């Protein structure tokens, strides 16, 4: 009798345990469904246009396309029954321009990246673009900006059907001119991988650049720092020797990352100075830190800043400064951009160095 009573107890316990386990599983499933309902439909998307390549004449040599990439999301947008959310159910709740300043040449094209905050999924097709002055710059339905004539305007992107969700960016259209073989953008001399100088351009280090450096040097000395000129003007022929030596040592592809080809060195402009020791160790000195913080006050910019190698075409050079004048240098420094970005130009060689064969 006692044995039968014991077996009945365990049979009842097993049934109760199964029921509790089933209830536990049901609560887990219900909690997961609630999480999907409240958190899974919100994401941030970046509409990333490809940058255009602009020729020396300012005309576009490549087209622009838009690529949509999810930057962050709690999970894939799905409905409570586990099926994908319909595109029509999406809502753009926020837009933000990735750039705060855009420049483009007359006749050239460029684009800006747009960050979207959405519920559900959204794409570039859900955006509307407009220009505050199409006579200065136009923008198409894909967000490609075309410079028409020199001037400034605003480009605005908004959610289709809801103009209250929008973002704008100022756009400056600049004029490129070639005078005696030298390239000027809004009267600023530009020398980089895309734009060169004639072999006979030979101004030497400009006096006003040297004067500005001496004033800066004296200010640094008052703080116990020693700034001096490591290198300044270099003519075309000297650059032939320097670049040729680097090409022989490292190959022209590697040399292109840190040394300018003849005719494409800023040192030939007479507006550039290399401070102190011309190597990476300078970047670890108090002088380098002071120079980065204060050089704009004296009319200079760090020409090849860190993190901008894909724009300038050169490795970070904390010692390389370019004179632009105090007002312009301060503006570029405050914007946190490069000279290429400020002028709306690229820095890309058209092909291999013509002397590559001889250096191999």
Secondary structure, 3 states (H helix, E strand, C coil): CHHHHHHHHHHHHHHHHHHHHHHHHHHHHHHHHHHHHHHCCEEEEEEEECCCCECCCCCECCCCCEEEEEEEECCCCECCCCCECCHHHCEEEEEEECCCCEEEEECCEECCCEEEEEECCCCHHHEEEEECCCCCEEECCCCCEEECCCEEEEEEEEECCEEEEEEEEEEEEECEEEECCEEEECCEECCCCCCCCCCCCCCCCCHHHHHHHHHHHHHHHCCCCCCCEEECCCCHHHHHHHHHHHHHHHCHHHHCCCCCCCCCCHHHHCCEEEECCCCHHHHHCHHHHHHHHHHHHHCEEEEECCCCHHHHCCCCEEEEEEECCHHHHHHHHHHCCCHHHHHCCCCCCCCCCCCHHHHC
